[in-house]
Structure formats: C-alpha cells, structure tokens
Amino acid sequence: MATHKVHLRNVRIAPRKVRVVVDQIRGKSAAEALDILRFTAKKAGENMGTLLDSAVSNATTDHGMDADALYVSEVYVDQGPSLKRWTPRAHGRATRILKKTSHVTLVLGERA
C-alpha cells in the first residue's frame, strides 16, 4: 500500500485549535475530507484544505497514485516554536504572552 506524507510547519494557530479541525477528517476519503474542510467555519480549516489539496495533487502527479482511492490515513498536530511577546500591566509591570504555532503532518494512503 502506497503512502504520501506532507508537512505544514509553523502555522500561526495554537495546536489545540488545529486538532479540533484535524480530528474531523482522520480516516475519511480525500474528496470527503476536502468537502468537510471547505465548510468548516474555523481558520485552521482553510489551511488544512490547502494542505490536503496540495497533498492530493502531489500524490497523483509525482507518485502516480489514484486520486479516487486516496484517503487520510494519518494526521496529527505537534506544537511548534512559541513567539514570546509582552503586554503592559498595572503598576509598570509586564506579562509574557506566548503565541503558539503548530506543525501539521498529513499522511495519505491509497485504498486498493
């Protein structure tokens, strides 16, 4: 069984927010997953749709896989580097803000 792995790194969305979207497409066919992502009302849905569309295109052109037989066999989100920022608080103090990033890995499989 052939697979194709793609990565999306340093997405400026917190991993827990991306996981909500990614959990909806795990195990689905590529066409069904694209439809789900197209109508997801979250910012991560647009990024994941672009990633999946690119993965399907690469799998068909570079690896000769059948687009109708592709499905999302694995998809997971890891935390990327955090951007450290500061915000002013009362009495001249400052508080650190961590702006989190995500690394997304998507593996497409081909059903026989």
C-alpha positions as CSV (number, residue, x, y, z in Angstrom):
1,M,0.0,0.0,0.0
2,A,1.5,3.3,-1.1
3,T,1.5,6.4,1.2
4,H,2.4,10.1,0.7
5,K,3.4,12.3,3.6
6,V,3.2,16.1,3.7
7,H,4.1,18.7,6.4
8,L,2.8,22.1,7.2
9,R,5.1,23.9,9.6
10,N,4.9,27.0,11.8
11,V,1.2,27.6,11.3
12,R,0.3,30.6,13.5
13,I,-2.6,28.8,15.2
14,A,-2.5,27.1,18.6
15,P,-2.3,23.3,18.3
16,R,-5.4,22.6,20.3
17,K,-7.4,24.7,17.9
18,V,-6.0,22.9,14.9
19,R,-6.6,19.5,16.4
20,V,-10.4,20.2,16.5
21,V,-10.4,20.6,12.7
22,V,-8.0,17.7,12.1
23,D,-10.0,15.2,14.1
24,Q,-12.9,15.7,11.7
25,I,-11.0,14.4,8.6
26,R,-9.0,11.5,10.0
27,G,-9.9,8.3,8.2
28,K,-12.0,10.0,5.6
29,S,-11.5,9.8,1.8
30,A,-9.7,12.8,0.3
31,A,-12.7,14.1,-1.5
32,E,-14.9,13.9,1.6
33,A,-12.2,15.5,3.7
34,L,-11.9,18.4,1.3
35,D,-15.7,18.9,1.4
36,I,-15.6,18.9,5.3
37,L,-12.8,21.4,5.4
38,R,-14.4,23.7,2.8
39,F,-17.4,24.2,5.1
40,T,-15.6,24.3,8.4
41,A,-16.0,27.7,10.0
42,K,-12.6,27.8,11.6
43,K,-9.4,29.5,10.4
44,A,-7.5,26.2,10.5
45,G,-10.0,24.7,8.0
46,E,-8.6,26.9,5.3
47,N,-5.0,26.0,6.0
48,M,-5.8,22.2,6.2
49,G,-7.8,22.4,3.0
50,T,-4.8,23.9,1.2
51,L,-2.5,21.3,2.6
52,L,-4.8,18.4,1.7
53,D,-5.4,19.8,-1.8
54,S,-1.6,20.1,-2.3
55,A,-1.0,16.6,-0.9
56,V,-3.6,15.0,-3.3
57,S,-2.1,16.9,-6.3
58,N,1.5,15.8,-5.4
59,A,0.4,12.2,-4.8
60,T,-1.3,11.9,-8.2
61,T,1.4,13.7,-10.3
62,D,4.6,12.8,-8.5
63,H,3.8,9.3,-7.3
64,G,1.1,8.1,-9.8
65,M,-1.5,7.4,-7.1
66,D,-5.2,7.2,-8.0
67,A,-7.0,10.4,-6.7
68,D,-10.3,8.5,-6.1
69,A,-8.6,5.9,-4.0
70,L,-6.8,8.3,-1.6
71,Y,-7.8,8.7,2.0
72,V,-6.4,10.4,5.1
73,S,-4.6,7.6,6.8
74,E,-2.8,9.7,9.5
75,V,-3.0,13.3,10.5
76,Y,-1.5,14.8,13.7
77,V,-0.6,18.2,15.1
78,D,2.5,18.9,17.2
79,Q,3.4,22.2,18.8
80,G,5.9,24.4,17.1
81,P,8.1,27.2,18.5
82,S,6.2,29.8,20.6
83,L,6.6,33.5,19.9
84,K,7.3,35.4,23.1
85,R,5.6,38.8,23.4
86,W,5.0,41.2,26.3
87,T,1.9,43.2,27.3
88,P,1.8,46.0,29.8
89,R,0.0,45.5,33.1
90,A,-0.7,47.7,36.1
91,H,2.0,49.4,38.2
92,G,4.6,49.3,35.4
93,R,4.7,45.6,35.2
94,A,4.7,43.4,32.1
95,T,3.3,39.9,31.5
96,R,4.6,37.5,28.9
97,I,2.3,36.2,26.2
98,L,3.1,33.0,24.3
99,K,1.8,33.0,20.7
100,K,1.8,29.3,19.9
101,T,2.5,27.7,16.5
102,S,1.7,24.3,15.1
103,H,3.3,21.7,12.9
104,V,0.8,19.5,11.0
105,T,1.7,16.2,9.4
106,L,-0.7,14.5,7.0
107,V,-0.3,11.0,5.5
108,L,-2.4,10.0,2.5
109,G,-2.9,6.3,1.8
110,E,-4.3,4.5,-1.2
111,R,-7.2,2.1,-0.8
112,A,-7.0,-1.0,-3.1
